[in-house]
Amino acid sequence: MTRDEIILSCQSRVANWVKKYHNPNFEDEDLQSVGMIAVCECVNRSFQEGLTDVDKIQARCNIWARNAILNVIYKEKIKYIDDDSNEI
């Protein structure tokens, strides 16, 4: 598989993560973009490291995308908690 084919094959997985972790503070398209950027970075790094097993690259990209999406959501939650504590 080519780089672009691997990226496209991860698109549905990223969409599933966005659905699973749906957050009303973000547009689904924004979280989808965050996940796909992580996938692109993962594929590029995998190729740079010489990884050729497509299944391993896809599994790795799945983890990167999930972590990127959760990172954005958690940062927003922490910001919200910090904002609430200042109002006391």
C-alpha positions in Angstrom: 0.0 0.0 0.0 1.1 3.5 -0.7 1.3 6.3 2.0 -2.0 7.8 0.7 -3.8 4.5 0.7 -2.8 3.8 4.3 -4.0 7.3 5.3 -7.4 6.8 3.6 -7.8 3.4 5.1 -7.5 5.0 8.6 -10.2 7.5 7.9 -13.1 5.3 9.1 -11.3 4.5 12.3 -10.8 8.1 13.0 -14.5 8.8 12.4 -15.3 6.0 14.9 -13.1 7.7 17.5 -14.8 11.0 16.9 -18.3 9.4 17.3 -17.2 7.5 20.5 -15.7 10.6 22.1 -18.2 13.1 20.8 -17.9 16.4 22.7 -20.4 19.2 22.3 -17.5 21.8 22.8 -16.1 20.8 19.4 -17.4 20.3 15.9 -17.0 16.7 14.8 -15.1 17.9 11.7 -12.5 19.6 13.9 -11.9 16.4 15.9 -11.8 14.5 12.6 -9.1 16.9 11.4 -7.1 16.4 14.6 -7.2 12.6 14.2 -6.3 12.7 10.5 -3.4 15.0 11.1 -2.1 12.5 13.7 -2.6 9.7 11.1 -0.5 11.6 8.5 2.2 12.2 11.0 2.2 8.6 12.1 2.4 7.3 8.5 5.3 9.6 7.7 7.2 8.6 10.8 6.6 4.9 10.2 8.0 5.2 6.7 11.0 7.2 7.9 11.6 4.4 10.5 11.4 1.8 7.7 8.3 0.1 9.0 6.7 -1.7 6.1 4.0 -3.9 7.8 0.8 -2.2 6.8 -1.2 -3.7 9.7 1.3 -2.5 12.2 1.3 1.0 10.7 -2.5 1.1 10.8 -2.6 -0.1 14.4 0.0 2.5 15.3 -2.0 5.2 13.5 -5.2 4.2 15.3 -3.5 4.8 18.6 -2.0 8.1 17.5 -5.4 9.4 16.2 -7.2 8.3 19.4 -4.6 9.9 21.6 -4.7 13.2 19.6 -8.5 13.4 19.8 -8.5 12.6 23.6 -5.7 15.1 24.2 -7.8 17.9 22.6 -10.9 16.9 24.6 -9.0 16.6 27.9 -7.3 20.0 27.4 -10.7 21.6 27.1 -12.0 19.9 30.2 -8.9 21.0 32.2 -9.4 24.6 30.9 -13.1 24.4 32.0 -12.2 23.2 35.5 -9.5 25.9 35.8 -12.0 28.5 34.7 -14.6 27.3 37.3 -12.2 27.4 40.2 -11.4 31.1 39.6 -15.1 32.1 40.1 -15.2 31.1 43.8 
